[in-house]
């Protein structure tokens, strides 16, 4: 059973990205989803990151809430 803490920072760790608040804020400020674009389909992900996000959302995994949160932040 996965008992790890799931947070936006932990999601960034899973994606292999810097996960500090400043780095997350910088990432969000520099990236946007196009209108109607699904999070895994954004052009700024590499293949592994896209696959992780797609799997998380399709399988309603423990990471779904954080992926949804990230999608909202990138859509503002």
Secondary structure in CASP SS format (residue, H / E / C, confidence):
PFRMAT SS
TARGET T0000
AUTHOR 0000-0000-0000
METHOD secondary structure of the structure
MODEL  1
X C 1.00
X C 1.00
X C 1.00
X C 1.00
X C 1.00
X C 1.00
X C 1.00
X H 1.00
X H 1.00
X H 1.00
X H 1.00
X H 1.00
X H 1.00
X H 1.00
X C 1.00
X C 1.00
X C 1.00
X C 1.00
X C 1.00
X C 1.00
X H 1.00
X H 1.00
X H 1.00
X H 1.00
X H 1.00
X H 1.00
X H 1.00
X H 1.00
X H 1.00
X H 1.00
X C 1.00
X C 1.00
X C 1.00
X C 1.00
X C 1.00
X C 1.00
X C 1.00
X C 1.00
X H 1.00
X H 1.00
X H 1.00
X C 1.00
X C 1.00
X C 1.00
X C 1.00
X C 1.00
X H 1.00
X H 1.00
X H 1.00
X H 1.00
X H 1.00
X H 1.00
X H 1.00
X H 1.00
X H 1.00
X H 1.00
X H 1.00
X H 1.00
X C 1.00
X C 1.00
X C 1.00
X C 1.00
X C 1.00
X H 1.00
X H 1.00
X H 1.00
X H 1.00
X H 1.00
X H 1.00
X H 1.00
X H 1.00
X H 1.00
X H 1.00
X H 1.00
X H 1.00
X C 1.00
END
